[in-house]
Amino acid sequence: MPKMRRKADLPEKTCATCGRPFAWRKKWAKVWDEVRYCSERCKSQRKTAPAGKQ
């Protein structure tokens, strides 16, 4: 049986919308490099780019 990891040992990122830190989750294992938001709510409230920039 694999050894348990403590939550403090997991990698963390900062949410691009709210600025709060969030920890790695098993469901994000394959796409961790692409995860930018801590929740669906922050993802839907993300700041949109100005019309001139894209």
C-alpha distance matrix in Angstrom:
0.0 3.8 6.6 9.0 12.3 15.6 18.2 20.6 18.5 18.8 21.9 25.0 28.2 31.5 32.9 36.0 37.8 37.2 36.0 33.1 29.8 26.8 23.1 20.9 19.5 17.0 20.0 21.8 19.3 21.8 24.9 24.3 27.3 29.5 28.6 31.6 31.8 29.7 30.8 32.9 35.7 35.9 35.8 38.7 40.6 40.2 43.4 45.3 47.0 50.8 52.9 54.0 50.6 48.2
3.8 0.0 3.8 6.4 9.1 12.7 15.3 17.4 15.0 15.3 18.3 21.5 24.7 28.1 29.7 32.7 34.8 34.2 32.8 30.0 26.6 23.7 19.9 17.7 16.7 14.5 17.9 19.1 16.5 19.1 22.1 21.1 24.0 26.4 25.5 28.4 28.9 26.9 28.3 30.7 33.4 33.2 33.1 36.3 38.0 37.4 40.4 42.3 43.9 47.7 49.9 50.9 47.4 45.1
6.6 3.8 0.0 3.8 6.5 9.8 12.9 14.6 12.4 13.4 16.8 19.9 23.4 26.7 28.6 31.8 33.8 32.9 31.3 28.3 24.8 22.3 18.6 16.9 16.5 15.1 18.8 19.7 17.3 20.4 22.9 21.3 24.1 26.7 25.5 28.0 28.3 26.2 27.9 30.6 33.0 32.7 32.9 36.1 37.5 36.9 39.8 42.0 43.6 47.3 49.7 50.7 47.3 45.2
9.0 6.4 3.8 0.0 3.8 6.6 9.6 11.7 10.3 11.1 14.8 17.5 21.0 24.1 25.8 29.2 30.9 29.8 28.3 25.2 21.8 19.2 15.6 14.4 13.9 13.0 16.7 17.8 16.0 19.5 21.6 19.7 22.8 25.1 23.4 25.7 25.6 23.2 24.8 27.6 29.9 29.6 30.1 33.3 34.5 34.1 37.1 39.4 41.2 44.9 47.4 48.6 45.2 43.3
12.3 9.1 6.5 3.8 0.0 3.8 6.5 8.3 6.5 7.5 11.2 13.9 17.5 20.6 22.6 25.9 27.8 26.7 25.0 21.9 18.4 16.0 12.4 11.5 11.9 11.8 15.6 16.0 14.4 18.0 19.6 17.2 20.1 22.5 20.7 22.8 22.8 20.5 22.5 25.6 27.7 27.0 27.6 31.0 32.0 31.3 34.1 36.6 38.2 41.8 44.5 45.5 42.1 40.4
15.6 12.7 9.8 6.6 3.8 0.0 3.8 5.3 5.3 7.0 10.7 12.7 16.3 19.0 21.1 24.6 26.2 24.6 22.9 19.6 16.3 14.3 11.1 11.4 12.2 13.2 16.8 16.9 16.1 19.8 20.8 18.0 20.8 23.0 20.8 22.2 21.9 19.2 21.4 24.7 26.4 25.6 26.8 30.0 30.6 30.1 32.8 35.6 37.3 40.8 43.7 44.8 41.5 40.0
18.2 15.3 12.9 9.6 6.5 3.8 0.0 3.8 5.3 5.4 8.6 9.7 13.2 15.6 17.4 21.1 22.5 20.9 19.3 15.9 12.7 10.6 7.6 8.6 9.7 11.7 14.8 14.7 14.6 18.3 18.7 15.8 18.5 20.4 17.8 18.9 18.3 15.5 17.8 21.3 22.7 21.9 23.2 26.4 26.9 26.5 29.2 32.0 33.8 37.3 40.2 41.5 38.3 36.9
20.6 17.4 14.6 11.7 8.3 5.3 3.8 0.0 3.8 5.6 8.1 9.0 12.6 14.8 17.4 20.9 22.6 20.8 18.5 15.4 12.0 10.9 8.5 10.2 12.4 14.6 17.7 16.9 16.6 20.2 20.2 16.9 19.0 21.2 18.8 19.4 19.2 16.7 19.5 23.1 24.3 22.9 24.4 27.7 27.8 27.0 29.4 32.3 33.8 37.2 40.3 41.3 38.0 36.9
18.5 15.0 12.4 10.3 6.5 5.3 5.3 3.8 0.0 3.8 6.6 9.1 12.9 15.8 18.5 21.8 23.9 22.7 20.3 17.6 13.9 12.5 9.4 9.8 12.1 13.6 17.0 15.9 14.9 18.2 18.7 15.5 17.5 20.1 18.3 19.5 19.9 17.9 20.8 24.3 25.9 24.4 25.3 28.9 29.2 28.1 30.4 33.1 34.4 37.8 40.7 41.5 38.1 36.7
18.8 15.3 13.4 11.1 7.5 7.0 5.4 5.6 3.8 0.0 3.8 6.5 10.2 13.4 15.7 18.9 21.2 20.3 18.2 15.6 11.9 9.9 6.4 6.0 8.6 10.4 13.5 12.2 11.4 14.8 15.0 11.8 14.1 16.5 14.6 16.1 16.6 14.7 17.6 20.9 22.7 21.3 21.9 25.5 26.1 25.0 27.4 29.9 31.3 34.8 37.6 38.5 35.1 33.5
21.9 18.3 16.8 14.8 11.2 10.7 8.6 8.1 6.6 3.8 0.0 3.8 7.1 10.6 13.2 16.0 18.7 18.2 15.8 13.9 10.2 8.7 5.9 5.6 9.3 11.5 13.8 11.5 11.0 13.8 13.3 9.6 11.2 13.8 12.1 13.3 14.4 13.2 16.5 19.7 21.5 19.6 20.0 23.7 24.1 22.5 24.7 27.0 28.1 31.7 34.4 35.1 31.7 30.1
25.0 21.5 19.9 17.5 13.9 12.7 9.7 9.0 9.1 6.5 3.8 0.0 3.8 7.0 9.7 12.7 15.2 14.5 12.1 10.1 6.5 5.5 4.4 6.0 9.7 12.8 14.4 11.9 12.6 15.2 13.8 10.0 11.3 13.1 10.8 10.9 11.6 10.4 13.9 17.3 18.7 16.5 17.2 20.9 20.9 19.4 21.5 24.1 25.3 28.7 31.7 32.5 29.2 28.0
28.2 24.7 23.4 21.0 17.5 16.3 13.2 12.6 12.9 10.2 7.1 3.8 0.0 3.8 6.5 9.1 11.9 11.8 9.3 8.4 5.5 5.6 6.5 8.0 11.3 14.5 15.2 12.2 13.5 15.4 13.1 9.6 9.9 11.0 8.7 7.8 8.8 8.6 12.4 15.5 16.6 13.9 14.5 18.2 18.0 16.1 17.9 20.4 21.5 25.0 28.0 28.8 25.5 24.3
31.5 28.1 26.7 24.1 20.6 19.0 15.6 14.8 15.8 13.4 10.6 7.0 3.8 0.0 3.8 6.3 8.8 8.3 5.5 5.5 4.3 6.2 8.8 11.0 13.8 17.3 17.5 14.7 16.7 18.3 15.6 12.5 12.4 12.6 10.0 7.6 7.8 7.9 11.5 14.6 14.9 11.7 13.0 16.4 15.5 13.6 15.1 18.0 19.2 22.5 25.7 26.6 23.5 22.9
32.9 29.7 28.6 25.8 22.6 21.1 17.4 17.4 18.5 15.7 13.2 9.7 6.5 3.8 0.0 3.8 5.5 5.7 4.8 5.5 6.1 7.0 10.2 12.0 14.0 17.4 16.8 14.3 17.0 18.3 15.2 12.8 12.9 11.9 8.9 5.9 4.7 5.4 8.6 11.3 11.3 8.0 9.3 12.6 11.7 10.0 12.0 15.0 16.7 20.0 23.1 24.5 21.7 20.9
36.0 32.7 31.8 29.2 25.9 24.6 21.1 20.9 21.8 18.9 16.0 12.7 9.1 6.3 3.8 0.0 3.8 6.2 5.8 8.4 9.6 10.8 13.7 15.1 17.0 20.1 19.2 16.3 19.0 19.6 16.2 14.2 13.4 11.9 9.7 5.9 5.8 8.3 10.6 12.2 12.0 8.2 8.7 11.7 10.4 7.7 8.9 11.7 13.1 16.4 19.5 20.7 17.9 17.3
37.8 34.8 33.8 30.9 27.8 26.2 22.5 22.6 23.9 21.2 18.7 15.2 11.9 8.8 5.5 3.8 0.0 3.8 5.8 8.4 10.8 12.0 15.4 17.1 18.5 21.7 20.5 18.2 21.3 22.0 18.6 17.0 16.7 14.7 12.1 8.6 6.8 8.5 9.7 10.9 9.6 5.8 7.5 9.5 7.3 5.5 7.0 10.5 12.8 15.7 18.9 20.7 18.4 18.2
37.2 34.2 32.9 29.8 26.7 24.6 20.9 20.8 22.7 20.3 18.2 14.5 11.8 8.3 5.7 6.2 3.8 0.0 3.8 5.6 8.9 10.7 14.4 16.8 18.4 21.9 21.1 19.1 22.1 23.5 20.4 18.3 18.5 17.0 14.0 10.7 8.4 8.4 9.9 11.9 10.1 6.9 9.8 11.7 9.3 8.8 10.2 13.9 16.2 18.8 22.2 24.0 21.8 21.8
36.0 32.8 31.3 28.3 25.0 22.9 19.3 18.5 20.3 18.2 15.8 12.1 9.3 5.5 4.8 5.8 5.8 3.8 0.0 3.8 6.6 9.3 12.9 15.6 17.8 21.4 21.2 18.8 21.4 22.9 19.9 17.2 17.2 16.4 13.6 10.4 9.1 9.1 11.8 14.4 13.2 9.9 12.3 14.8 12.7 11.3 12.3 15.8 17.5 20.2 23.6 24.9 22.4 22.5
33.1 30.0 28.3 25.2 21.9 19.6 15.9 15.4 17.6 15.6 13.9 10.1 8.4 5.5 5.5 8.4 8.4 5.6 3.8 0.0 3.8 6.5 10.2 13.3 15.4 19.2 19.4 17.4 19.9 22.0 19.4 16.6 17.3 16.9 13.6 11.2 9.4 7.9 10.7 14.0 13.1 10.5 13.2 15.8 14.3 13.6 15.3 18.8 20.8 23.6 27.0 28.4 25.9 25.6
29.8 26.6 24.8 21.8 18.4 16.3 12.7 12.0 13.9 11.9 10.2 6.5 5.5 4.3 6.1 9.6 10.8 8.9 6.6 3.8 0.0 3.8 6.9 10.2 12.8 16.5 17.3 15.2 17.2 19.5 17.4 14.1 15.1 15.5 12.3 10.7 9.6 7.8 11.3 14.9 15.0 12.5 14.5 17.7 16.8 15.8 17.8 21.0 22.7 25.8 29.1 30.3 27.4 26.8
26.8 23.7 22.3 19.2 16.0 14.3 10.6 10.9 12.5 9.9 8.7 5.5 5.6 6.2 7.0 10.8 12.0 10.7 9.3 6.5 3.8 0.0 3.8 6.9 9.1 12.9 13.6 11.8 14.0 16.6 14.8 11.7 13.5 13.8 10.4 9.8 8.6 6.0 9.3 13.0 13.9 12.1 13.6 16.9 16.9 16.1 18.7 21.6 23.6 27.0 30.0 31.4 28.4 27.3
23.1 19.9 18.6 15.6 12.4 11.1 7.6 8.5 9.4 6.4 5.9 4.4 6.5 8.8 10.2 13.7 15.4 14.4 12.9 10.2 6.9 3.8 0.0 3.8 6.5 10.0 11.6 10.1 11.4 14.5 13.5 10.3 12.7 13.8 10.8 11.4 10.9 8.5 11.5 15.0 16.5 15.1 16.1 19.5 20.0 19.1 21.8 24.5 26.3 29.8 32.7 33.9 30.8 29.4
20.9 17.7 16.9 14.4 11.5 11.4 8.6 10.2 9.8 6.0 5.6 6.0 8.0 11.0 12.0 15.1 17.1 16.8 15.6 13.3 10.2 6.9 3.8 0.0 3.8 6.8 8.6 6.8 7.6 10.9 10.4 7.4 10.5 11.9 9.4 11.3 11.5 9.8 12.2 15.2 17.5 16.3 16.5 20.0 21.1 20.1 22.9 25.1 26.8 30.5 33.0 34.2 31.0 29.1
19.5 16.7 16.5 13.9 11.9 12.2 9.7 12.4 12.1 8.6 9.3 9.7 11.3 13.8 14.0 17.0 18.5 18.4 17.8 15.4 12.8 9.1 6.5 3.8 0.0 3.8 5.5 5.4 6.7 10.2 10.3 8.6 12.2 12.9 10.4 12.8 12.4 10.4 11.7 14.2 16.9 16.5 16.4 19.7 21.3 20.8 24.0 26.0 28.1 31.8 34.1 35.6 32.4 30.4
17.0 14.5 15.1 13.0 11.8 13.2 11.7 14.6 13.6 10.4 11.5 12.8 14.5 17.3 17.4 20.1 21.7 21.9 21.4 19.2 16.5 12.9 10.0 6.8 3.8 0.0 3.8 5.3 5.2 8.6 10.1 9.4 13.2 14.1 12.3 15.4 15.3 13.7 14.5 16.4 19.5 19.4 18.9 21.9 24.0 23.5 26.7 28.4 30.4 34.2 36.2 37.7 34.5 32.1
20.0 17.9 18.8 16.7 15.6 16.8 14.8 17.7 17.0 13.5 13.8 14.4 15.2 17.5 16.8 19.2 20.5 21.1 21.2 19.4 17.3 13.6 11.6 8.6 5.5 3.8 0.0 3.8 5.6 7.7 8.5 9.0 12.7 12.5 10.9 14.1 13.8 12.7 12.7 13.9 17.3 17.6 16.5 19.2 21.7 21.4 24.7 26.2 28.2 32.0 33.7 35.4 32.4 29.8
21.8 19.1 19.7 17.8 16.0 16.9 14.7 16.9 15.9 12.2 11.5 11.9 12.2 14.7 14.3 16.3 18.2 19.1 18.8 17.4 15.2 11.8 10.1 6.8 5.4 5.3 3.8 0.0 3.8 5.7 5.3 5.2 8.9 8.9 7.5 10.9 11.5 11.1 11.9 13.4 16.7 16.2 14.9 18.1 20.3 19.3 22.4 23.8 25.5 29.3 31.2 32.6 29.4 26.9
19.3 16.5 17.3 16.0 14.4 16.1 14.6 16.6 14.9 11.4 11.0 12.6 13.5 16.7 17.0 19.0 21.3 22.1 21.4 19.9 17.2 14.0 11.4 7.6 6.7 5.2 5.6 3.8 0.0 3.8 5.7 5.6 9.0 10.4 9.9 13.5 14.7 14.4 15.6 17.2 20.5 19.8 18.5 21.8 23.9 22.6 25.5 26.8 28.2 32.0 33.8 34.9 31.6 29.0
21.8 19.1 20.4 19.5 18.0 19.8 18.3 20.2 18.2 14.8 13.8 15.2 15.4 18.3 18.3 19.6 22.0 23.5 22.9 22.0 19.5 16.6 14.5 10.9 10.2 8.6 7.7 5.7 3.8 0.0 3.8 6.0 8.3 9.1 10.0 13.8 15.5 16.0 17.1 18.0 21.5 20.7 18.7 21.8 24.2 22.7 25.4 26.1 27.2 31.0 32.5 33.4 30.1 27.2
24.9 22.1 22.9 21.6 19.6 20.8 18.7 20.2 18.7 15.0 13.3 13.8 13.1 15.6 15.2 16.2 18.6 20.4 19.9 19.4 17.4 14.8 13.5 10.4 10.3 10.1 8.5 5.3 5.7 3.8 0.0 3.8 5.5 5.4 6.5 10.3 12.3 13.5 14.6 15.4 18.7 17.6 15.4 18.6 20.8 19.1 21.6 22.3 23.4 27.2 28.8 29.7 26.4 23.5
24.3 21.1 21.3 19.7 17.2 18.0 15.8 16.9 15.5 11.8 9.6 10.0 9.6 12.5 12.8 14.2 17.0 18.3 17.2 16.6 14.1 11.7 10.3 7.4 8.6 9.4 9.0 5.2 5.6 6.0 3.8 0.0 3.8 5.4 5.3 8.7 10.8 11.6 13.6 15.3 18.2 16.6 15.2 18.8 20.4 18.5 20.9 22.2 23.3 27.0 29.0 29.9 26.4 24.0
27.3 24.0 24.1 22.8 20.1 20.8 18.5 19.0 17.5 14.1 11.2 11.3 9.9 12.4 12.9 13.4 16.7 18.5 17.2 17.3 15.1 13.5 12.7 10.5 12.2 13.2 12.7 8.9 9.0 8.3 5.5 3.8 0.0 3.8 5.8 8.3 11.5 13.2 15.5 16.9 19.6 17.4 15.6 19.2 20.5 18.0 19.9 20.8 21.3 25.0 26.9 27.4 23.8 21.4
29.5 26.4 26.7 25.1 22.5 23.0 20.4 21.2 20.1 16.5 13.8 13.1 11.0 12.6 11.9 11.9 14.7 17.0 16.4 16.9 15.5 13.8 13.8 11.9 12.9 14.1 12.5 8.9 10.4 9.1 5.4 5.4 3.8 0.0 3.8 6.3 9.4 11.9 13.5 14.2 16.9 14.9 12.6 16.0 17.5 15.1 17.1 17.7 18.5 22.2 24.0 24.7 21.3 18.7
28.6 25.5 25.5 23.4 20.7 20.8 17.8 18.8 18.3 14.6 12.1 10.8 8.7 10.0 8.9 9.7 12.1 14.0 13.6 13.6 12.3 10.4 10.8 9.4 10.4 12.3 10.9 7.5 9.9 10.0 6.5 5.3 5.8 3.8 0.0 3.8 6.1 8.1 9.9 11.2 13.8 11.8 10.1 13.8 15.2 13.2 15.7 17.1 18.4 22.2 24.3 25.5 22.2 20.0
31.6 28.4 28.0 25.7 22.8 22.2 18.9 19.4 19.5 16.1 13.3 10.9 7.8 7.6 5.9 5.9 8.6 10.7 10.4 11.2 10.7 9.8 11.4 11.3 12.8 15.4 14.1 10.9 13.5 13.8 10.3 8.7 8.3 6.3 3.8 0.0 3.8 6.9 9.2 10.6 12.3 9.5 8.3 12.0 12.6 10.2 12.4 14.1 15.5 19.3 21.7 22.9 19.8 18.1
31.8 28.9 28.3 25.6 22.8 21.9 18.3 19.2 19.9 16.6 14.4 11.6 8.8 7.8 4.7 5.8 6.8 8.4 9.1 9.4 9.6 8.6 10.9 11.5 12.4 15.3 13.8 11.5 14.7 15.5 12.3 10.8 11.5 9.4 6.1 3.8 0.0 3.8 5.6 7.5 8.7 6.0 5.7 9.5 10.0 8.6 11.6 13.9 16.1 19.7 22.2 24.0 21.2 19.7
29.7 26.9 26.2 23.2 20.5 19.2 15.5 16.7 17.9 14.7 13.2 10.4 8.6 7.9 5.4 8.3 8.5 8.4 9.1 7.9 7.8 6.0 8.5 9.8 10.4 13.7 12.7 11.1 14.4 16.0 13.5 11.6 13.2 11.9 8.1 6.9 3.8 0.0 3.8 7.3 8.3 6.6 7.8 11.1 11.5 11.2 14.3 17.0 19.5 23.0 25.6 27.5 24.8 23.5
30.8 28.3 27.9 24.8 22.5 21.4 17.8 19.5 20.8 17.6 16.5 13.9 12.4 11.5 8.6 10.6 9.7 9.9 11.8 10.7 11.3 9.3 11.5 12.2 11.7 14.5 12.7 11.9 15.6 17.1 14.6 13.6 15.5 13.5 9.9 9.2 5.6 3.8 0.0 3.8 5.3 5.4 6.3 8.8 10.0 10.7 14.3 16.8 19.7 23.1 25.4 27.7 25.3 23.9
32.9 30.7 30.6 27.6 25.6 24.7 21.3 23.1 24.3 20.9 19.7 17.3 15.5 14.6 11.3 12.2 10.9 11.9 14.4 14.0 14.9 13.0 15.0 15.2 14.2 16.4 13.9 13.4 17.2 18.0 15.4 15.3 16.9 14.2 11.2 10.6 7.5 7.3 3.8 0.0 3.8 5.5 4.9 6.1 8.6 9.9 13.6 15.5 18.7 22.0 23.8 26.4 24.3 22.7
35.7 33.4 33.0 29.9 27.7 26.4 22.7 24.3 25.9 22.7 21.5 18.7 16.6 14.9 11.3 12.0 9.6 10.1 13.2 13.1 15.0 13.9 16.5 17.5 16.9 19.5 17.3 16.7 20.5 21.5 18.7 18.2 19.6 16.9 13.8 12.3 8.7 8.3 5.3 3.8 0.0 3.8 5.4 5.2 6.2 8.6 12.1 14.5 18.0 20.9 23.0 25.8 24.0 22.9
35.9 33.2 32.7 29.6 27.0 25.6 21.9 22.9 24.4 21.3 19.6 16.5 13.9 11.7 8.0 8.2 5.8 6.9 9.9 10.5 12.5 12.1 15.1 16.3 16.5 19.4 17.6 16.2 19.8 20.7 17.6 16.6 17.4 14.9 11.8 9.5 6.0 6.6 5.4 5.5 3.8 0.0 3.8 5.4 5.0 5.9 9.4 12.2 15.4 18.4 20.9 23.4 21.4 20.5
35.8 33.1 32.9 30.1 27.6 26.8 23.2 24.4 25.3 21.9 20.0 17.2 14.5 13.0 9.3 8.7 7.5 9.8 12.3 13.2 14.5 13.6 16.1 16.5 16.4 18.9 16.5 14.9 18.5 18.7 15.4 15.2 15.6 12.6 10.1 8.3 5.7 7.8 6.3 4.9 5.4 3.8 0.0 3.8 5.5 5.3 9.0 10.8 13.9 17.2 19.3 21.7 19.5 18.1
38.7 36.3 36.1 33.3 31.0 30.0 26.4 27.7 28.9 25.5 23.7 20.9 18.2 16.4 12.6 11.7 9.5 11.7 14.8 15.8 17.7 16.9 19.5 20.0 19.7 21.9 19.2 18.1 21.8 21.8 18.6 18.8 19.2 16.0 13.8 12.0 9.5 11.1 8.8 6.1 5.2 5.4 3.8 0.0 3.8 5.7 8.9 10.2 13.7 16.6 18.2 21.2 19.6 18.4
40.6 38.0 37.5 34.5 32.0 30.6 26.9 27.8 29.2 26.1 24.1 20.9 18.0 15.5 11.7 10.4 7.3 9.3 12.7 14.3 16.8 16.9 20.0 21.1 21.3 24.0 21.7 20.3 23.9 24.2 20.8 20.4 20.5 17.5 15.2 12.6 10.0 11.5 10.0 8.6 6.2 5.0 5.5 3.8 0.0 3.8 6.5 8.7 12.4 14.9 17.1 20.0 18.6 18.1
40.2 37.4 36.9 34.1 31.3 30.1 26.5 27.0 28.1 25.0 22.5 19.4 16.1 13.6 10.0 7.7 5.5 8.8 11.3 13.6 15.8 16.1 19.1 20.1 20.8 23.5 21.4 19.3 22.6 22.7 19.1 18.5 18.0 15.1 13.2 10.2 8.6 11.2 10.7 9.9 8.6 5.9 5.3 5.7 3.8 0.0 3.7 6.3 9.5 12.5 15.0 17.5 15.6 15.0
43.4 40.4 39.8 37.1 34.1 32.8 29.2 29.4 30.4 27.4 24.7 21.5 17.9 15.1 12.0 8.9 7.0 10.2 12.3 15.3 17.8 18.7 21.8 22.9 24.0 26.7 24.7 22.4 25.5 25.4 21.6 20.9 19.9 17.1 15.7 12.4 11.6 14.3 14.3 13.6 12.1 9.4 9.0 8.9 6.5 3.7 0.0 3.8 6.6 9.2 12.1 14.4 12.8 13.0
45.3 42.3 42.0 39.4 36.6 35.6 32.0 32.3 33.1 29.9 27.0 24.1 20.4 18.0 15.0 11.7 10.5 13.9 15.8 18.8 21.0 21.6 24.5 25.1 26.0 28.4 26.2 23.8 26.8 26.1 22.3 22.2 20.8 17.7 17.1 14.1 13.9 17.0 16.8 15.5 14.5 12.2 10.8 10.2 8.7 6.3 3.8 0.0 3.8 6.5 8.8 11.4 10.0 9.9
47.0 43.9 43.6 41.2 38.2 37.3 33.8 33.8 34.4 31.3 28.1 25.3 21.5 19.2 16.7 13.1 12.8 16.2 17.5 20.8 22.7 23.6 26.3 26.8 28.1 30.4 28.2 25.5 28.2 27.2 23.4 23.3 21.3 18.5 18.4 15.5 16.1 19.5 19.7 18.7 18.0 15.4 13.9 13.7 12.4 9.5 6.6 3.8 0.0 3.8 6.4 8.1 6.3 6.9
50.8 47.7 47.3 44.9 41.8 40.8 37.3 37.2 37.8 34.8 31.7 28.7 25.0 22.5 20.0 16.4 15.7 18.8 20.2 23.6 25.8 27.0 29.8 30.5 31.8 34.2 32.0 29.3 32.0 31.0 27.2 27.0 25.0 22.2 22.2 19.3 19.7 23.0 23.1 22.0 20.9 18.4 17.2 16.6 14.9 12.5 9.2 6.5 3.8 0.0 3.8 5.5 5.6 7.9
52.9 49.9 49.7 47.4 44.5 43.7 40.2 40.3 40.7 37.6 34.4 31.7 28.0 25.7 23.1 19.5 18.9 22.2 23.6 27.0 29.1 30.0 32.7 33.0 34.1 36.2 33.7 31.2 33.8 32.5 28.8 29.0 26.9 24.0 24.3 21.7 22.2 25.6 25.4 23.8 23.0 20.9 19.3 18.2 17.1 15.0 12.1 8.8 6.4 3.8 0.0 3.8 5.7 7.4
54.0 50.9 50.7 48.6 45.5 44.8 41.5 41.3 41.5 38.5 35.1 32.5 28.8 26.6 24.5 20.7 20.7 24.0 24.9 28.4 30.3 31.4 33.9 34.2 35.6 37.7 35.4 32.6 34.9 33.4 29.7 29.9 27.4 24.7 25.5 22.9 24.0 27.5 27.7 26.4 25.8 23.4 21.7 21.2 20.0 17.5 14.4 11.4 8.1 5.5 3.8 0.0 3.8 6.7
50.6 47.4 47.3 45.2 42.1 41.5 38.3 38.0 38.1 35.1 31.7 29.2 25.5 23.5 21.7 17.9 18.4 21.8 22.4 25.9 27.4 28.4 30.8 31.0 32.4 34.5 32.4 29.4 31.6 30.1 26.4 26.4 23.8 21.3 22.2 19.8 21.2 24.8 25.3 24.3 24.0 21.4 19.5 19.6 18.6 15.6 12.8 10.0 6.3 5.6 5.7 3.8 0.0 3.8
48.2 45.1 45.2 43.3 40.4 40.0 36.9 36.9 36.7 33.5 30.1 28.0 24.3 22.9 20.9 17.3 18.2 21.8 22.5 25.6 26.8 27.3 29.4 29.1 30.4 32.1 29.8 26.9 29.0 27.2 23.5 24.0 21.4 18.7 20.0 18.1 19.7 23.5 23.9 22.7 22.9 20.5 18.1 18.4 18.1 15.0 13.0 9.9 6.9 7.9 7.4 6.7 3.8 0.0
